[in-house]
Amino acid sequence: MGVGELDIVETAEPSTDCTRLVQVILAGGSGTRLWPVSREQFPKQLIDVVGDKTLLQATMGRMKGFGGEWDLGTGPVIVCGAEHYFTTCEQARDSGVTARVVVEPSRRDTAPALTLAALTAQGDGTDAILVAMPADHAISDLDALHTAIEVAARYAQTGAIATLGVPPDQPDTGFGYIRLGDALHDGAHRIDRFVEKPAAELAAQYVEAGNYWWNSGMFVVRASVWLAMIERFQPAIHAACVEAFKSAKTVDGCLIPGTAEFERSPSDSIDYAVMEHLGRSDSPFTGVVVPLEAGWSDLGSWDAVWQAMEKDESGNASNGRVLFEGATATYARSQGGRLVACVGTTNLVVVETDDAVLVADRSRVQDIKGLVSRIKRDKSPEADAHRKVRRPWGFYDSIDHGDRFQVKRIVVNPGARLSLQMHHHRAEHWTVVCGTALVTRGEEQFLLGENESTYIPLGVRHRLENPGCVPLQIIEVQSGAYLGEDDIVRFDDKYGRCG
């Protein structure tokens, strides 16, 4: 059976001459299994897990060289969380990528994210083919990826939704699986059904059977077809996203859908919301799986990172300042800059950051997710943020803290400013160590130079700005009964964080 013989979508006009492709990067994950490097506020897609680029930047460059008759348009659509958009934009600029960034007001998983991307892609009046891929995977062979996308795009032209499946080389309980249906053209198959992550014995049976492929999480589908599918199978998601898109506003160059409207959307993945419905007899939609043999890894654990990296003669892999002495099959990472020395270790993961150290057996790395849940229940800050926290205006580094005090180093980028804000429970002391600060305190506004300081009393509106052309660095000493980051009332903010 050839491509042209596929069943097509009844609710959308198929178009075999649709050649506009839009890369959609789904960048809303939290990556808790790569803790302590990956945190809620700075997840793995924003980190250089393997190589010298972050996973997001590597994903941005994944369509480079894909051309021929296909029109890639002006750049990717990136869907990310509100807490990550400024770093996402910064990494796109650093990579020379012109991206349309869509900011989810709250997390609702991949099905609503792809729906927002489809609505965005249709904004120029064309019915583009979406090439949706997670931002936190690794692929070593881009030529093989492009070949698979080419095949998938041909099926998408006919109105099908195509996913890329990875023929497994071993049983793995960390992946979902796709059971293959009838063989089609170019190695593709109809999708029989999606299977959730199996237990070890069942995963071994899948691999032995030969008709199950790993689910890569990459999808190729026309925008109108996806919208028709989500409207049929998940009308609440469709309605909420359409209303949120209609009330969207542009802030700092990013599209932010309406918060109240978007939060009415159920939270669901592409697999659960749509793909698991394709095998039904009453479904007018066709699902196709195309083989992907391109050195793919979802980097879903430290063991997967170890497998994806180059190793020494003893099977060790490392990032940062690491020394091995008599170690075998060990992965070690120095994130905070301290020397990590592994002596006689076997099959271990050792990861160091400024505020946490992880030591784990490589066979037990899937348990890290449960560990992070315990840290969250204990309300420890290490689950959510690093000591150094990035903000749209720069970053702050929590240097020290104790009973009723906290010390931070704050760096404000040239021309940037913090929100006009106040605190109910703390006062602040600011000392400038580099650059010039423009300070708003109540009804006053004044400049501070190096070695000058000021005091912000509890309950007083204030703002910090950098009017200069070099980064502004200050030391902030907070004092009070409560020093949490949620003790902020914003009155004005150029980054749209009020309300």
Salt bridges, closest charged atoms under 4 A:
GLU40 OE1 - ARG107 NH1 2.75
GLU40 OE2 - LYS376 NZ 2.58
ASP48 OD1 - ARG333 NH2 3.43
GLU69 OE1 - ARG154 NH2 2.80
ASP71 OD2 - ARG20 NE 2.82
GLU83 OE2 - HIS84 NE2 3.77
GLU83 OE2 - ARG107 NH2 3.31
ASP124 OD2 - ARG20 NH1 2.88
ASP127 OD2 - ARG222 NH2 2.78
ASP136 OD2 - LYS44 NZ 3.67
ASP136 OD1 - HIS137 NE2 3.62
GLU150 OE2 - ARG154 NH2 2.94
ASP186 OD1 - HIS185 NE2 3.34
ASP192 OD2 - ARG179 NE 2.54
GLU243 OE2 - LYS246 NZ 3.64
ASP303 OD1 - ARG362 NE 2.75
GLU352 OE2 - ARG338 NE 2.66
ASP355 OD1 - ARG39 NH2 2.75
ASP367 OD2 - ARG364 NE 2.55
ASP397 OD1 - ARG387 NE 2.75
GLU428 OE2 - HIS423 NE2 2.99
GLU428 OE2 - ARG426 NE 2.96
GLU428 OE1 - HIS462 NE2 3.51
GLU444 OE2 - ARG441 NH2 2.94
GLU465 OE2 - ARG463 NE 3.87
GLU485 OE2 - LYS408 NZ 2.37
ASP492 OD2 - ARG417 NH2 3.88
ASP492 OD2 - ARG463 NH2 2.89
ASP493 OD1 - ARG497 NH2 2.95
